Amino acid sequence: ENPCAKLARALIKGRDARNITVLMPYSSHLGAFSRWFCQLWAESLGKDGLGLTPYPATGTTDQHSQVQLYMEGPKDKSIVLVHVKNFAEKLPINVPADVADLPAFAELKNRSMLDLFDAEFRATRDALKNANVPNATIEIDKLDEYSVGALFFFWEWATSIAGAVLGINPYDQPGVEAGKILTKKYLSEVNAKA
């Protein structure tokens, strides 16, 4: 089955119990993408009393606060992790010599930030799985135009499929239009008084 269709169907199928979709890419470079996803998911699917509430997160930053909620809080969320397999720079971790022999720093010796981020991603994914928190992983090769473009297309297609499953038109925005019409009206009233 197509991965877009599989994820869209799974998220829609579980919406009665889990109506919040968290998108957590493991790269700060994808933070804006996570916010774009929220706009797409909310505007496209939030119609006729239906839809899911999108929520942006960024691993590893948000994992140290929000994952507590995902693990032991209300079971109303599905988590979608985005894993980047290859970063352009590995950024070695420089452990100062005067603490390198301490057990707390031993695991970081001769490691890179990529190693650390990858371990954090895998730990979060596996902890969510072990706690029976619904989650999925989207993996991209690297942060380049092709991979990020494919990620955009993935979510556009998954959103279209989710709209079809819900029986709504994911391409209009009547709720947004109502606000635009009123804004224009109120600006006209201000201009008429001037």
ZISUL-V225696 format. One record per helix or strand. SS is the DSSP state (a for helix, b for strand). FROM is the first residue (numbers start at 0). LEN is the number of residues. Records with the same first field share a line. If there is no record, write none. Layout:
BEGIN
SS: FROM-LEN, FROM-LEN
END
This chain:
BEGIN
a: 2-11, 27-18, 62-10, 102-4, 112-18, 144-22, 173-20
b: 19-6, 52-6, 76-10, 91-1, 111-1, 134-8
END
